[in-house]
């Protein structure tokens, strides 16, 4: 899946008042992971946000930033009641774990010592790593929520050290507001990261401060960092076939997994043959093709296709001149040729 981008409907560690409107923008932009904090809005409004996130096909996150145990337990119970997918943050793990047992909610607590609001991560890298190892060893802890960019330590070193020390996914939080920082997060081995304030305030490098543009820019950069950018554009069949001069010799125009998309011009009749393990699809772009089988002949006209299963003897015949055919078949099949 690559690095996961989680859009937080939050500013300065509080869920924003207009979160519902921002959520509509995020869902329309195709954001798949969306979260909110346990402070800023009453729980009944957070419940409505969670319902809307799930109805929009996204995964929901509630991040606990309350510091005292009583408030954290209230938030954890609310997470269960609201039905979020993933509970982020919090530090009172031993008290929270029993509440989440058998709920199906994944739990990513904060490693290290957390102080203040907005939250800051205190302690040395060694101390934070020790905390991370302890938390990751607990049954019921599915991953960690590391406030890496809220630490005064070397952030890159901290992220790398924590990711190397645990065998569970780590999500990075804090001020991750540029492609360079996203790339830094990926290189450390993190599973994901959160952005809230930077996008809502229009501070992420983009063509516009508008939220939709901000989110699309973040998603573009995440796709680039994950190497999920497609290098392909549209291909014109008329132009592609015009470049083919020989008949019965195919040209590979593209690939889909282990399948080749081939273009060929057929003229006259090929020989009877079969393929032991490979199926073939013949799509007629121009002209008319007859496919001879041992029990019948089939006519394939322009815009039609036929599938020839493996093991079936067949003999392609171009009717009335040259026939332009697109073939989709495993790359192990050799080009047809007389």
C-alpha positions, 0 to 999 in steps of 0.5 A: 500500500505504501505510505498512508496519508491521514487527514486530520480535521484538526487545528492545534490539537482540536477538532475544528468547528467546521469539520463536517464541511472540510470532511465533504471536501476531503471525501470529494478529493478521494482521501481514504484516511480521515481523523479527528481529536477527542477535544474541540467538538462534543462527542455526538458531533464526532459520532456524526463525523465518524458516520460520514467518514465511513459512509464515504468509504474512508477509514476513521481515526480518533486521536486522544490528546487529553493528558489525564487518565480520567479524560483519556478513559472517557475518550476511549469509551467514546471511541468504542461508542462512536465506532471508530476504526483506529484509536490514536494517541493517549498514554494510559495504555494499561487502563485503555486496553481492557476497554478496547478488548474485542471491539475490533478497534485498532490501537496506536498509543503515543510512545514517550512522555507527552506534555502540554497542549498542543502536545509535545514529545519529551525525552531522549531518543533512547527513552522514547525508543524504550517506551516504544518497545514496551508498548509494541510488546503489548497484546492489543497494541496494533501500532504506535502514534509517534509525535516525531515532529513535536520532539526537540530531538533529531527528528529523522534519527528518532523516527528511524530508531523507533521504526527499527526497534518495533515490528508494528506500524508507526504513524508519524504526527506533528508538522509534516507540511512538505514533500521533503518531510513526507519523503523523510517519513517514508525513508525511516520505514513509517507506515503513515503520517498525519496532516491537519493544520498545515492543510487547513491553513493552506500552508502546504506547498500547492497552487492554492491555499484552498483545502481541495488543492492542498489535499490533492497536492499532498496526495500527489506528493504521497503518490510520488513518494510511494512510486505510485505515479503512472507513466502512461498516457492514452495511445491512439489505435489508428496511429499505432496501427499505421506504424505496422507494415508487416502482417502476422508479426505483432508489436507489443503496445503495452503490458498489464501484469504478465499480459502483453497488449499486442497489435498486429495486422492479419492478412490471409490465413494463418496455420492451425495451432494451439497454446498449451497453457495460455488463453488469448483474446482477439479484438478486431479494430478494423476489418473482419476476422474469421476464427476457425475452430474444429467444430465451427467458424466464428466471424468477429467484426469491428468492435468485437472480440473473441477469447480462445481458451488454452488447448483449443486448436484454432486458425485465424483468417483475415476476411476481405483484406488486411484485418487490424487486431489487438491481442491480449495474451501472456507474454510467453506466447510468441508473435504469430507468424507464417 
